[in-house]
């Protein structure tokens, strides 16, 4: 039986993952599965840096614009659905490409989801109530105290992720990190080849600022204003929208909202790099090392 390969392209936001994934997919005449949880939702167009229509036409994409922001979705569901897609792809192709910056979703597909303990709904309700009365910042501070390793990589703007970690810690007396590392990775019926894209921090931060300026000029504030009545939905608790929601709520002016958009996007990129650099299987390249990257892929993928 012909060996199958999954090329996984990871890295921080704005580093050029979309462009590189399309080049790789075209070189191997195959498809792309997005592992960026922010790009799943149809209603969030500008704030998530999705592939544009031209890019979507250059290679077939899965898991882009496939969900409504009203949908509940998690990494376990993604794992099951992505494996089903790969079964279909591998029926007639030997290579598939996964690209994204959501470390948990990449991990779910490559290694499987760790079994977490059942949580008492009353505890979840209490933590959600604490968020409403005391604010998310207080819960984040508690997480930083109880599990600093996970607090260093989690999206602290996402209340669902913060609350999920705290409910596991409070239920079991063990850190969320220890639960995430508890089980062995599952065996997959394909070889996984991990590529990481990186660049000097100052260059990356300049790219993030330019991208944010482009999003704003394209109508990001107007898009967020249209979504403002739905700001309680988990899909909108993310960098690119929460900062504008604060402005629309009158917490600060537009200039401050733009400053926060840039700052939080840079912090998001830093968390992504922290996550992926802990994976020894990732082979790192800069976007301008395209020749070296393709030489590496050809050396590990048998024709």
Phi, psi and omega in degrees: 000135181294133180293142179252148183230142172241113177270120183251120182249117184234173179150178183284164176301144176074008182278343179111026183295319183299310181299317181291321181296323178293318178298318180292317180297319179292323180296326180257008178050056185220192187250170180237131171253125177283137172240037176249103187299338180285341183266359181291333195265131185295323189282344181259091187266304189279324188281359184241004176053047178292160169302140178278180185300320179297316180293321179295331180280340183283336178205146179291129181246141170246151176067034168237125182060037184259348184232159169268151177296346177279350183280141169271128185213144181219176184295328178295318177295319179299317179305310182296314184289322179293322177295324176296318177298316181296324176303317180292317182296315184288351175293336180222003177221155183260348185227142171224159182239134172242135180223139176166166180248007179270098187303321182295324181286322174298315180298319180300316182288319185279326189237343186095163181266131177296144176285118179259156180290155173291142184248136175295122180304331180294324178293316179300317179296319180297316181294322177295323178293322177298322178299319182291322185272322186252344180098153180296328184301323180293322177292322178298317179298322178295318179296320179298328179284319186275329183211073184299331181295315179287324179299335181286338184244343183283152174286099186288355174273352183260104185296329180297318180292318181295313181294322179301315180295316182294323181291326176293316180298313183290332181283327190245342184077007178245154180292154176296325178302317182295325177291321181295331183263003191288322187259155177282149178296145178280155176278135176253148181278031178209156177277136181254126179242114186257127178243132175246137176254134180214167175200165179307141187303317183295325178291317178299316182295325175295320178295320179297316180297318179295318179298318180296319177299320179294319178299317182295316180292336179277352176115027182299319180296322180291322178296316179296324179296321178294329181270354186307319179297343182253017188297344179285344183291143184300324182298339181259001178273066187212159177303135181109337178237316185299327179293322180285325176300320177299319176297316181292336176277357178085016182285334180197173183272177185294324179300318178292323178299318179294320177300316180293323178301314180293312182299313183290330175293321177294319179295322178299316179299320179297318178295321178299313180297319178302316180297305188288332180288345176281351181266109183291348181279349182280127175261120190265141176218157167268156181303331180276002174263039184301319180298315178296321180298313181290326176297320178296314180300318181293332181285335183255345179252115181284139180285000000 
